[in-house]
Amino acid sequence: MEISARNSIKTTVKKVVAGSVNTEVTLEIAPGIELVSIITKSSAEKLGLAEGKQAYAVIKSSDVIVAVD
């Protein structure tokens, strides 16, 4: 896999909730640490996403928001 994004994290698909247009995908980075993504339904189907499957979370730095409390 070759990508231009600098941040990719190997994960396990924990949950896939398909809607009529989009699919919500919950990725588990480590026990108790999850990342949720909304992608198109057709992309989820093309990737064959299913619970327990390995997947990468690819984060483009221009889309990461940082906050402090």
Backbone as a printed PyTorch tensor [residue, N CA C, xyz], in Angstrom:
tensor([[[  0.8540,  -1.1710,   0.0000],
         [  0.0000,   0.0000,   0.0000],
         [  0.8970,   1.2310,   0.0000]],

        [[  0.7360,   2.0870,  -0.9600],
         [  1.4510,   3.3540,  -1.0330],
         [  0.4240,   4.4800,  -0.9760]],

        [[  0.6120,   5.3890,  -0.0190],
         [ -0.3190,   6.5140,   0.1250],
         [  0.4690,   7.7820,   0.4210]],

        [[ -0.1250,   8.9300,   0.1390],
         [  0.5500,  10.1940,   0.4060],
         [  0.3120,  10.6940,   1.8260]],

        [[ -0.7180,  10.2140,   2.4830],
         [ -1.0040,  10.6420,   3.8570],
         [  0.0950,  10.1250,   4.7790]],

        [[  0.4600,  10.9130,   5.7630],
         [  1.5650,  10.5500,   6.6440],
         [  1.1310,   9.6700,   7.8160]],

        [[ -0.1400,   9.6420,   8.1300],
         [ -0.6000,   8.9250,   9.3140],
         [ -1.5320,   7.7800,   8.9410]],

        [[ -1.0610,   6.5580,   9.1320],
         [ -1.9300,   5.4020,   8.9290],
         [ -1.7690,   4.4850,  10.1370]],

        [[ -2.9000,   4.0020,  10.6230],
         [ -2.9300,   3.1850,  11.8330],
         [ -3.6220,   1.8720,  11.4940]],

        [[ -2.9460,   0.7520,  11.7660],
         [ -3.5560,  -0.5590,  11.5320],
         [ -4.5820,  -0.8080,  12.6340]],

        [[ -5.7920,  -1.1730,  12.2470],
         [ -6.8950,  -1.3460,  13.1840],
         [ -7.6500,  -2.6430,  12.8880]],

        [[ -8.6200,  -2.9000,  13.7320],
         [ -9.5700,  -3.9910,  13.5140],
         [-10.9640,  -3.3800,  13.4300]],

        [[-11.7340,  -3.7910,  12.4360],
         [-13.1050,  -3.2970,  12.3050],
         [-13.9270,  -3.8750,  13.4550]],

        [[-14.5060,  -2.9920,  14.2540],
         [-15.3040,  -3.4360,  15.4010],
         [-16.7940,  -3.4890,  15.0660]],

        [[-17.2640,  -2.4930,  14.2890],
         [-18.6930,  -2.4510,  13.9680],
         [-18.8890,  -1.7540,  12.6300]],

        [[-19.8480,  -2.2260,  11.8510],
         [-20.2140,  -1.6210,  10.5740],
         [-21.7240,  -1.4230,  10.5760]],

        [[-22.1470,  -0.1680,  10.4430],
         [-23.5830,   0.1430,  10.4100],
         [-23.8890,   0.8100,   9.0700]],

        [[-24.5180,   0.0440,   8.1930],
         [-24.8240,   0.5470,   6.8550],
         [-26.1300,   1.3280,   6.8510]],

        [[-26.0960,   2.4800,   6.1970],
         [-27.3050,   3.2680,   5.9770],
         [-27.6720,   3.2020,   4.5120]],

        [[-28.6060,   4.0240,   4.0850],
         [-29.0260,   3.9860,   2.6900],
         [-27.9800,   4.5910,   1.7570]],

        [[-27.1730,   5.5420,   2.2570],
         [-26.1480,   6.1940,   1.4390],
         [-24.7550,   6.0270,   2.0420]],

        [[-24.6430,   6.2300,   3.3550],
         [-23.3650,   6.1660,   4.0520],
         [-23.3020,   4.9840,   5.0120]],

        [[-22.0770,   4.6280,   5.4040],
         [-21.8460,   3.5620,   6.3660],
         [-20.9670,   4.0960,   7.4820]],

        [[-21.3470,   3.8110,   8.7290],
         [-20.5410,   4.1910,   9.8840],
         [-19.6580,   3.0040,  10.2530]],

        [[-18.3550,   3.2460,  10.2980],
         [-17.3940,   2.1820,  10.5780],
         [-16.6550,   2.5150,  11.8690]],

        [[-16.7200,   1.6170,  12.8460],
         [-15.9740,   1.7840,  14.0900],
         [-14.7390,   0.9150,  14.0140]],

        [[-13.5790,   1.5590,  14.1790],
         [-12.2920,   0.8800,  14.1160],
         [-11.6790,   0.8510,  15.5050]],

        [[-11.1550,  -0.3030,  15.8940],
         [-10.5200,  -0.4250,  17.2030],
         [ -9.0070,  -0.3960,  17.0080]],

        [[ -8.3740,   0.6270,  17.6250],
         [ -6.9270,   0.7840,  17.5360],
         [ -6.2420,  -0.1310,  18.5530]],

        [[ -6.7910,  -0.1460,  19.7560],
         [ -6.3290,  -0.9880,  20.8650],
         [ -7.5480,  -1.2040,  21.7470]],

        [[ -7.5050,  -2.1590,  22.6680],
         [ -8.6780,  -2.3740,  23.5290],
         [ -9.1410,  -1.0790,  24.1960]],

        [[-10.3880,  -0.7100,  23.9290],
         [-10.9770,   0.4950,  24.5080],
         [-10.6670,   1.7870,  23.7680]],

        [[ -9.8720,   1.7260,  22.7140],
         [ -9.5400,   2.9290,  21.9320],
         [-10.1120,   2.7510,  20.5310]],

        [[-11.1140,   3.5730,  20.2090],
         [-11.8280,   3.4350,  18.9380],
         [-11.8050,   4.7230,  18.1380]],

        [[-11.9570,   4.5600,  16.8530],
         [-12.0380,   5.6610,  15.9080],
         [-13.2580,   5.3670,  15.0350]],

        [[-14.0740,   6.3800,  14.7790],
         [-15.2790,   6.1730,  13.9710],
         [-15.1680,   6.9940,  12.6990]],

        [[-15.5380,   6.3800,  11.5830],
         [-15.4960,   7.0470,  10.2940],
         [-16.8220,   6.8510,   9.5730]],

        [[-17.2160,   7.8610,   8.8220],
         [-18.3920,   7.7720,   7.9550],
         [-17.8810,   7.7570,   6.5210]],

        [[-18.1700,   6.6890,   5.7980],
         [-17.7710,   6.5840,   4.3970],
         [-18.9990,   6.2210,   3.5710]],

        [[-18.8750,   6.3110,   2.2700],
         [-20.0200,   5.9540,   1.4360],
         [-20.2920,   4.4590,   1.5500]],

        [[-21.5440,   4.1190,   1.3700],
         [-21.9490,   2.7110,   1.4250],
         [-21.2230,   1.9110,   0.3520]],

        [[-21.0850,   2.4880,  -0.8380],
         [-20.4180,   1.7640,  -1.9280],
         [-18.9350,   1.5330,  -1.6170]],

        [[-18.2870,   2.4790,  -0.9530],
         [-16.8810,   2.2820,  -0.5750],
         [-16.7440,   1.1710,   0.4550]],

        [[-17.6410,   1.1380,   1.4270],
         [-17.6050,   0.0850,   2.4450],
         [-17.7900,  -1.2850,   1.8110]],

        [[-18.6990,  -1.3660,   0.8490],
         [-18.9390,  -2.6370,   0.1580],
         [-17.7200,  -3.0350,  -0.6780]],

        [[-17.1330,  -2.0760,  -1.3840],
         [-15.9670,  -2.3380,  -2.2230],
         [-14.7920,  -2.8420,  -1.3790]],

        [[-14.6240,  -2.2820,  -0.1700],
         [-13.5450,  -2.6920,   0.7250],
         [-13.8530,  -4.0040,   1.4510]],

        [[-15.0940,  -4.4420,   1.3890],
         [-15.4890,  -5.6810,   2.0560],
         [-15.3910,  -5.5790,   3.5690]],

        [[-15.7250,  -4.4100,   4.1100],
         [-15.5950,  -4.1970,   5.5530],
         [-16.5790,  -5.0670,   6.3280]],

        [[-16.0490,  -5.7280,   7.3530],
         [-16.8590,  -6.5850,   8.2120],
         [-16.1780,  -6.6660,   9.5680]],

        [[-16.9670,  -6.9410,  10.5930],
         [-16.4210,  -7.0590,  11.9440],
         [-15.2800,  -8.0680,  11.9720]],

        [[-14.1920,  -7.6860,  12.6320],
         [-13.0390,  -8.5590,  12.7780],
         [-11.9930,  -8.4270,  11.6800]],

        [[-12.3450,  -7.7730,  10.5750],
         [-11.4000,  -7.6070,   9.4730],
         [-10.3620,  -6.5410,   9.8210]],

        [[ -9.1490,  -6.7120,   9.3550],
         [ -8.0990,  -5.7080,   9.5360],
         [ -8.3140,  -4.5900,   8.5190]],

        [[ -8.0680,  -3.3550,   8.9530],
         [ -8.1910,  -2.1920,   8.0700],
         [ -7.2420,  -1.1200,   8.5750]],

        [[ -6.9500,  -0.1620,   7.7380],
         [ -6.1060,   0.9580,   8.1250],
         [ -6.9450,   2.2250,   8.2500]],

        [[ -6.7090,   2.9720,   9.3130],
         [ -7.2700,   4.3130,   9.4410],
         [ -6.2160,   5.2440,   8.8650]],

        [[ -6.5490,   5.9650,   7.8190],
         [ -5.6070,   6.8730,   7.1700],
         [ -6.0720,   8.2950,   7.4730]],

        [[ -5.1940,   9.0500,   8.1190],
         [ -5.5590,  10.3910,   8.5730],
         [ -4.7040,  11.4120,   7.8430]],

        [[ -5.3490,  12.2860,   7.1030],
         [ -4.6650,  13.3670,   6.4100],
         [ -4.5740,  14.5370,   7.3840]],

        [[ -3.3920,  15.0420,   7.6150],
         [ -3.1770,  16.0400,   8.6560],
         [ -4.0350,  17.2900,   8.4900]],

        [[ -4.4200,  17.6250,   7.2860],
         [ -5.2470,  18.8140,   7.0850],
         [ -6.6660,  18.6340,   7.6160]],

        [[ -7.0550,  17.4090,   7.9540],
         [ -8.3970,  17.1270,   8.4520],
         [ -8.4420,  16.7720,   9.9320]],

        [[ -7.3510,  16.9650,  10.6550],
         [ -7.3200,  16.6520,  12.0760],
         [ -7.4990,  17.9500,  12.8640]],

        [[ -8.4670,  17.9580,  13.7620],
         [ -8.7230,  19.1200,  14.6000],
         [ -8.1830,  18.8270,  15.9960]],

        [[ -7.4550,  19.7760,  16.5590],
         [ -6.8600,  19.6120,  17.8800],
         [ -7.5710,  20.5490,  18.8430]],

        [[ -7.9020,  20.0580,  20.0490],
         [ -8.5720,  20.8650,  21.0560],
         [ -7.9660,  20.6070,  22.4210]],

        [[ -8.1070,  21.5560,  23.3090],
         [ -7.6820,  21.3830,  24.7020],
         [ -8.8240,  21.8270,  25.6070]],

        [[ -8.8060,  21.3420,  26.8290],
         [ -9.8580,  21.6740,  27.7790],
         [ -9.3090,  22.6430,  28.8060]]])
